[in-house]
Amino acid sequence: MGIDTASTGGNHRQVRQPGNGFEWWYLQATSRDFYLTLVCHLTSIPGNRADEPYVSGTLLTQANGVEHVRAPAWFNSDGRGYLKASEYVEETAAGWSVQLSFPKTYVEIVVERLSDPWRTGNRSLIVKCGDDETHWSVPMPYARFRGRAHQMGRASRVSGWAYQDHNWGTAPLLNFFDCWDWAAASGPSGTWVSASASIAGQPQAMGVHVGADGRMKETGPAPWNGPRRGDVSRIAQLPMKRTTYRVNAATRIKYDRDAFEIHSRTGKFFGIQESLRQVSEGLADLRSTE
C-alpha cells in the first residue's frame, strides 16, 4: 500500500452528502489499565444513508470493566471536531481534548500530538467503480495523553499513549471491502500500525512503525503475530465490543473490537484491534453495544 507524508487530508470533513458514502474519525487512548476508543461518526460504519452525526465510545478499565456510550453530535463551524452539550470530543491545536460521561465513569483527558501525519498509498487506499474511492489518513499516529477518570466518587490520574485516524469514502463501505483487520498499539518507543483487507477477494496488507523520534518505516502487517515472535509477542487480549450493522435485508456487517497488550525488546505496547466481516441473512441477530 505504501505511505505518503506529503498530504494527509487532515481531519477536515470530506463527504458532503453522507447518503452517498461514509466518514468517521477514530481516536484511541491506551495504557495498562485504561483503554478508550472514540469514533466521531458523520455516518455509521457502513455508510449507505444520511445518518445524524454521533459519537460512540467504548471504555475498558480495571474498576468498571467495559462501558459504552453513544451521544448525538454536530460539527464546529470549520468542519472539525464534535460537540455535545457541556461534554465534548474536539480537535485542538496540540492534539485532542475529551470530556465524556460513560455509565459509571467520567473521562477527561488531553491528547498531545508527538509525530507527523501520514496517509496510505499515494493519497488513496483504493480507487474502484469509476470515480468512487476510499481514504485512510492518519493525522496523529503517535501521541501522549493525560487526565483523570472519575469512578465511584474518586478521581484517578490516567496517562498513556494515543493514536487518531480519519476514514472516508465516496460510496458505501461494502463497495470497497469484503473484510478487514486493523490494529494500532503504542508505547514509549512509538506506534505499530497494521492493516489487512480483502477487496473483491484480493488481499492487501501493510504495516508501519512510527518511532518516538517521529521517524516512520514500513513493516510487515501484525509483527506480533509474524516470524519475529521472539522480538514482539502478544500477552493479553480483552473483548471490548461486538456489533452487527444491518446493511439491507440480506447483508450485515459483523464488527469486533478488542484491547491487547504486547511486549517487545523496546518496551510494552497497549493497543486496539478491529475486524470487519460481511455476514449472511441466516446469522443470528447480534445487538449493537454502542
Secondary structure, DSSP 8 states (H G I E B T S, - for coil): --EE-S---TTS---SSGGGSEEEEEEEEEETTEEEEEEEESS-SS--S----EEEEEEEETTTEEEEEEEE-EE-TTS--EEETTEEEEE-SSEEEEEEE-SSEEEEEEEEE-S--EEESTT-SEE-STT-EEEEEEEEEEEEEEEEEEETTEEEEEEEEEEEEEEEESS-GGGT-SEEEEEEEEETTEEEEEEEEEETTEEEEEEEEEETTS-EEEE-S-GGGSTTTTTEEEEEEEEEEEEEEE-SSSEEEEEEEEEEEEEETTEEEEEEEEEEEEEETTS-------
